């Protein structure tokens, strides 16, 4: 059944090679998902060799994890490793049919990325952004072909979470949209069409919920009490643990975007900003105990 609002699937373009801009946490997860489900070459790009190698290495390591669990055969693992490669230049996108960016969440950075990508890709290549909250329409504004940009908003962990928000920007064309849905289906995601509103749908709800809990902590509730009190909400993991999974910098960015759009509904969190300024990956240490430095930080220490 065609998802609500999706255009005619016949308009979808075949995807035989995927380009990914960025080689961070989301990008390496996306690389593995595309290679595994589409069985096509996936090339990651980043600004320097170290980041690129780390991103490709993370995807290859994840292939090792799948092999270890018996989820893929040794042949398939070798194939996946050969499909996922890195390049320091975007020439590698010349024969890509789909290029998705997962770079720093800043409009100017993303627009510069797409302007550069457009210099290298064919006229038919579909462009996608994995932005959490920025406007897809605004991002497309400087493009020669704004109709080819669509939002593909994945959730972390990408391999596990089934939902994919397909975002229609003001000028997104039907071919890009149909390609997004066909790709989402091939990736075995459950696709929903969402409009280009601030933070789309999922993050509107999730960030509101997290913001309220963070505010309770800002007001003096201890973190562990807030974590336990949230249990009846049925989240798959406690709120501050989820924030660590998403990454405090991204959580803060979505919080700020929503605060700018709806100031009364999304208060800014002082503690979230402090966490990011301190460069902490979250409130938990790797052994899943609370980081005492963060507890102090939150208590105003
Ligand atoms: N990467 C890949 N696979 C992972 C993973 C990761 N980071 N974390 C867990 N998994 C896999 C495990 O390997 C396991 O797979 P298996 O069945 O093949 O062994 C499976 O997921 C289940 O993992 P576990 O049994 O270890 O643990 P749980 O059952 O507790 O599930 C979880 C872990 C899937 C992370 C679950 O806790 C969860 O869904 N948490 C909430 C995640 C969430 O809400 N994410 C959305 C964040 S918002 C976002 O991303 C949008 C952005 O714009 C901000």
Boltz pocket constraint, residues with backbone or C-beta under 6 A from the ligand:
constraints:
  - pocket:
      binder: B
      contacts: [[A, 69], [A, 130], [A, 131], [A, 132], [A, 133], [A, 154], [A, 155], [A, 156], [A, 157], [A, 158], [A, 159], [A, 160], [A, 161], [A, 203], [A, 206], [A, 236], [A, 237], [A, 242], [A, 245], [A, 246], [A, 250], [A, 251]]
      max_distance: 6.0
